[in-house]
Amino acid sequence: MQTRGIRPWIQEQMGRGRLYVTRDEILAAFPDYSSNALKNALMRAVADCILAYGWQGFYLLLPPAYAKRKTLPPMLYIDALMRYLKKPYCVALLNAAETYGAAHQKPMSFTVMTTNPPPRSRQTGMMRIHFTAKREFNKGIPGEFIRKIKVQTGYVSVSTPEITSLSLIQYHDASGGLSHVLTVMEELIESCHFESLPERAIRYFPVSCFQRLGYMLEELLGAHSQADSLREYLSAQWKKRLQYVPLAVGLKTACTRRNSKWKIQINTQLQSDFNDT
């Protein structure tokens, strides 16, 4: 069997608007191919930059515009990939913020939040897909934590602006540090409505995340209305007394000041990239 049959089939799929196929679909389309013939055909298609490996048994179809990149933008196939892996998910952290226009710098990797055990992070072309698991999501990601974003290939699940904000605080090390989170928040707050924060969000994030976020909103970004909404939420959902927490976790610098409203020990100075003063 000639391997040239793969190329027209791939082009036919792309002509139908498809950007990914599974190995089972390829096997069904070429039942007469031997295992070695199919393997060689796929390897040639990858070498010709019309096909890329998205996952074991999951292939990306590369139109000419993406051939040089040797991959597709993850937003175009992540929903199909996660359905293929049978894992709940949401695009998270800096990549979620980017979808809401808060993209001070192009993220160097693509972060997907899912359940344990997370798939192994991997490099696809010039983009690294990073999977991270949040223990609280093991029974599923609440629907109210997710917003469906329309893309060329359908819809993608992205954490809401409010959940994104809390996630950036909780996983600030993976988001470039607190100062970078502050920079991102300066743009992200325009999309945030903390009065709509789901009641059970307090069960999915440490209360210290709410404290740090509230302090940053009010004292560093001057977003008083958003800070007030977050404060009202915290007062309604957290009946225990707030304890002082450091602004930066694990920093040994002595605290010289305290914020009594948000119970924050100010042990570091944060500065947005948008403001050098």
C-alpha positions in Angstrom: 0.0 0.0 0.0 1.4 3.4 -1.0 1.8 5.9 1.9 0.7 8.8 -0.4 -2.9 8.1 0.5 -2.5 9.7 3.8 -1.8 13.2 2.5 -5.0 13.6 0.4 -7.0 12.2 3.3 -5.5 14.8 5.7 -6.1 17.6 3.3 -9.7 16.4 2.9 -10.2 16.5 6.7 -8.8 20.0 6.8 -11.1 21.0 3.9 -14.0 20.0 6.2 -12.7 22.4 8.8 -11.2 19.7 11.0 -7.9 20.3 12.9 -7.4 17.0 14.7 -8.1 13.3 14.3 -7.6 10.2 16.3 -5.7 7.1 15.5 -8.9 5.1 15.5 -10.2 7.4 12.7 -7.0 6.9 10.7 -7.2 3.1 11.2 -10.8 3.1 10.0 -9.9 5.2 7.0 -7.0 3.0 6.0 -8.0 -0.6 7.0 -5.6 -2.2 4.5 -2.5 -0.5 5.9 -0.2 -2.7 7.9 1.0 -1.3 11.2 4.4 -0.5 9.8 3.0 1.1 6.7 0.7 3.3 8.7 3.5 4.3 11.1 5.7 5.3 8.2 2.9 7.2 6.6 2.3 9.2 9.7 6.0 9.9 10.3 6.2 11.2 6.7 3.2 13.4 7.3 4.8 14.8 10.4 8.1 15.4 8.6 6.1 17.2 5.9 4.6 19.5 8.6 1.0 18.6 7.7 0.5 16.5 10.8 1.7 16.8 14.4 1.5 14.6 17.5 -0.9 16.1 20.0 -1.0 13.1 22.3 -0.6 9.4 21.9 -3.3 8.5 19.4 -4.4 12.1 19.0 -3.0 14.0 16.0 -3.1 17.7 15.0 -3.8 18.7 11.3 -1.6 21.6 10.3 -2.9 24.1 7.7 -0.1 26.0 5.9 -0.4 28.9 8.3 0.7 26.7 11.2 3.2 24.4 9.3 6.3 26.4 10.4 5.1 26.3 14.1 4.7 22.5 13.8 1.7 22.7 16.1 -1.6 24.5 16.6 -2.5 27.1 19.2 -3.7 25.1 22.1 -7.0 27.0 22.3 -8.0 25.4 19.0 -7.7 21.8 20.2 -7.5 21.6 24.0 -11.3 20.9 24.4 -11.1 18.0 22.0 -7.9 16.7 23.6 -9.4 16.7 27.1 -12.5 15.0 25.8 -10.2 12.4 24.2 -8.4 12.0 27.6 -11.8 11.9 29.4 -10.7 14.6 31.9 -12.6 17.7 33.1 -10.6 20.8 32.6 -10.4 24.6 32.4 -7.8 26.8 30.8 -6.2 28.6 33.8 -3.8 31.2 35.3 -2.1 33.5 32.8 -3.7 31.8 29.8 -7.2 32.4 31.3 -6.3 36.0 32.0 -5.1 36.3 28.4 -8.6 35.4 27.1 -10.0 38.4 29.0 -7.5 40.8 27.5 -5.1 40.7 30.4 -2.0 39.8 28.5 0.9 42.0 29.5 3.3 39.3 28.2 2.6 36.3 26.0 2.6 33.3 28.4 5.5 30.9 27.6 3.4 27.8 28.3 -0.3 26.9 28.3 -1.7 25.9 31.6 -4.7 23.6 32.0 -6.2 22.9 35.4 -7.7 19.4 35.8 -8.2 16.6 38.2 -5.7 14.1 39.7 -3.8 12.5 38.3 -2.9 15.2 35.8 -1.6 14.2 32.3 2.1 14.6 31.9 3.1 18.1 30.7 4.6 18.0 27.3 6.2 20.1 24.6 4.2 20.4 21.3 6.1 22.3 18.7 7.1 25.6 20.2 4.5 25.5 23.0 4.6 23.6 26.3 1.3 22.3 27.6 1.4 22.3 31.4 -1.3 20.3 33.2 -1.8 21.0 36.9 -4.3 19.3 39.3 -6.1 21.1 42.0 -7.1 18.7 44.8 -10.4 20.4 45.4 -11.4 19.7 41.8 -11.1 15.9 42.1 -14.8 15.5 42.2 -15.2 17.8 39.3 -14.9 21.5 38.4 -18.0 23.4 39.4 -19.8 24.7 36.3 -20.0 28.2 37.8 -16.2 28.4 37.9 -16.1 28.1 34.2 -16.9 30.3 31.2 -17.3 28.9 27.7 -15.2 30.8 25.2 -16.0 30.6 21.5 -13.1 29.7 19.3 -12.7 28.5 15.6 -13.2 24.9 16.5 -16.1 25.2 19.0 -16.0 26.2 22.7 -13.2 26.1 25.3 -13.7 26.0 29.1 -11.9 28.9 30.8 -11.9 29.8 34.4 -14.0 32.9 35.1 -12.2 36.2 35.7 -13.0 35.9 39.4 -11.8 32.3 39.7 -8.7 33.2 37.6 -7.9 36.0 40.0 -7.9 33.7 43.0 -6.0 31.1 41.1 -3.3 33.6 40.2 -2.9 34.4 43.9 -2.8 30.8 45.0 -0.4 29.7 42.2 1.6 32.9 42.0 4.9 31.1 41.7 3.7 29.5 38.5 2.4 32.8 37.3 5.6 34.8 37.4 5.5 35.9 41.0 3.2 38.3 42.9 4.5 41.4 41.2 3.6 39.9 37.8 0.2 38.8 39.2 -0.3 42.4 40.2 0.5 43.6 36.7 -2.0 41.1 35.2 -4.6 42.0 37.8 -4.4 45.6 36.7 -6.0 44.6 33.4 -8.0 41.7 34.6 -10.1 43.6 37.2 -12.0 45.2 34.4 -13.6 41.9 33.7 -14.2 40.9 37.4 -17.5 41.1 39.2 -16.8 39.7 42.7 -20.4 40.3 43.8 -21.1 37.3 41.5 -18.5 35.1 43.1 -20.0 31.6 43.7 -20.8 30.9 47.3 -18.7 27.7 47.4 -15.6 29.4 46.1 -14.5 29.7 49.7 -14.3 25.9 49.9 -12.0 25.7 46.9 -9.4 28.3 47.8 -7.6 29.1 51.1 -9.1 32.1 52.8 -5.6 33.7 52.6 -6.0 34.0 48.9 -9.1 36.2 49.4 -7.1 38.3 51.9 -4.1 38.8 49.6 -6.4 39.5 46.6 -8.5 42.0 48.6 -5.4 43.8 49.8 -3.9 44.0 46.3 -7.2 45.3 44.8 -7.7 48.0 47.4 -4.3 49.1 48.5 -2.2 48.5 45.4 -4.6 48.9 42.5 -7.1 51.3 43.9 -10.0 49.1 42.8 -12.1 50.0 45.8 -15.5 48.8 44.5 -14.1 45.4 43.6 -12.4 45.2 46.9 -15.6 46.1 48.7 -17.5 43.3 46.8 -14.8 40.8 47.8 -14.9 42.0 51.4 -18.7 41.5 51.5 -18.4 38.1 50.1 -15.7 37.1 52.6 -17.8 38.5 55.5 -20.8 36.5 54.4 -19.0 33.2 53.7 -16.2 33.1 56.4 -17.6 33.4 59.9 -14.3 32.7 61.6 -11.9 35.4 62.7 -9.3 36.3 60.1 -5.7 35.6 61.0 -2.8 37.7 59.9 -1.0 36.1 56.9 2.2 37.3 55.1 1.7 39.0 51.7 4.6 36.8 50.3 4.7 33.2 51.5 8.1 31.9 52.5 9.8 35.2 52.6 11.9 35.7 55.7 12.0 39.5 55.5 10.7 41.1 58.7 7.3 42.6 58.5 7.5 46.4 59.0 3.8 47.1 58.4 0.4 45.5 58.8 -2.9 46.0 57.0 -5.6 45.5 59.7 -8.5 45.4 57.3 -7.3 42.4 55.3 -5.0 41.1 58.0 -2.0 41.2 55.8 1.6 41.3 57.1 3.4 43.4 54.5 6.7 41.6 54.1 7.5 42.6 50.5 6.9 45.5 48.1 5.0 44.7 45.0 5.1 46.9 41.9 3.1 46.6 38.7 5.1 46.8 35.5 2.6 49.5 34.4 3.7 51.8 37.2 7.4 52.5 38.0 6.6 54.9 40.7 
